[in-house]
Every structure is written in C-alpha cells, then in structure tokens.
Amino acid sequence: MNWKGKVAVVTGAAQGIGEGYANGLAALGASVVVADIDRERGERVAAQLQRDGHDALFVAVDVGSETSAAALVETVKARYGRIDYLVNNAALFGKLDFNPLMSVDLGYLNKVISVNMLGAVVMTRACVPLMASGSAIVNQSSTAAWMNMDYYSFTKLATNGITCVLARELGPKGIRVNAIAPGPTDTQALRDKVPQAYIDMMVAQMPLARLGTPQDLLKALAFLLSDDAGWITGLVMNVDGGQLMRA
C-alpha cells in the first residue's frame, strides 16, 4: 500500500494503540493528523513522526465536544484541504473508574458516554464534509462489547451499533464505515488497569495464547481503510487471538 497524498485523522493517537496506528499509517505514506486531548504526548508523537521524515500534524481535540471537533476540522482543512481516513480510536480506559452501574455518578457516566460512545459520532459528523467518495472510517470497539461487565462494555457495544448505522447512512456517499474489536492488547493502559493474574487467565483461555500488539491491529486497520476492502462496510472485525468467536 502506498498512501502518498492521503490524509488520515487518528484520534487518541498520543499513546498506546492510537500511537501505533499513527506510526503505521505514516509509514504507509499517509499524512497523519495526531489528534488527542493530551497535548504534551500528542506533540511528542507528531514531532517524532516528523523527525522520521513523515508528514504529521498534532491537533488538540476533545472528541466529546462538537466545538473542539469543528476546530480540528478547520485546522485540517487549512493544512490539507481533505480527509481520506478517519480512525475513531479515542476512549477512556486506562484511567477509567470502574464503578457498578447502579452506583456510578451519572455526571461521570455521561462523560464516559460522550467520549467512548458518542465521540465517534461527533468526529464523523465533523469530518465527513472533507471526505469524498472512496474515503473510509474505522471505529475502535473492543471484545469487551460482548462481555457485559461494566459501562465500558456497553459503550463499546454501542460503538458496534453506531458503526452499522453510520455505514448505512454514509454508504450512498461512497464512504465506508467499519470497526475493529481488539482483544487484550499489550499496552500501558492494559497494564495499569488489569491485574497481571487476570491478564494471564484471559490469555490462557485464548486459542492464540498471547497478548495482541498494536502491530496486529494496524494490519487490520490498513486493510479496512484500503481499497482492498472496497466492498466491506458495517463490519465489526475481531482482532483478538480467538478470544471471542461469533458464529
């Protein structure tokens, strides 16, 4: 794949899987917009991409805010004039407070929903005016969507539904919308949030018994964004070592 001249916006690109996505898409030749609420880390990622000879731009964004998303699009429009790929990766996870649904503060829950669930809607609505036929969107889901464990789970299950609705709405414009559902992936966020004993238990139960890597996910992302997936839309692709099998 050679994506010279293509422009990719990756949210949550300041660290973890999102940083892996940004690095991978840049290596394929795309101009990458590193979009994140964390300015310090986001600028570091963009600066490193530039030092490596890639075209990259950091733009601060709160994906839960229509105003912030609109400001990002104006910046991208002024720099590139177009958006070919949107990767809605941003989510609250590593620092998430996992409280029971029956007792979690509703204000906090609404914040989680605004980022993990509606962030993909906000960003898609803002970016689509700069996207032409042949463009593609990939949303970040999770195998947690089918585990029914907490409110992180249901925001990711909702992401799957949002992906399908957007695929139907944007199909007539020639814009494809798919999602990736990662299994347990070796990132700092996973290490910070999940006890090692639980990680070991999950991995032991998987047919391909290892943690995933951002590189594993990048390969799926590149395919779903590419013209090779030109007749695929509304798909939620598990990349999870067989953790969850859906017949």
Buried (B, 14 or more C-beta within 10 A) or exposed (E): BEBEEBBBBBBBBBBBBBBBBBBBBBBBBBBBBBBBBBEEBBBBBBEBBBEEEBBBBBBBBBBBBBEBBBBBBEBBEEBBEBBBBBBBBBBBBBEBEEEEEEEBEEEBBEEBBBBBBBBBBBBBBBBBEBBEEEBBBBBBBBBBBBBEEBBBBBBBBBBBEBBBEBBEEBEEEEBBBBBBBBBBBBBEBBEEBBEEEEBEEBBEEBEEEEBBBBEBBBEBBBBBBBEEBEEBBBBBBBBBBEBBEEE
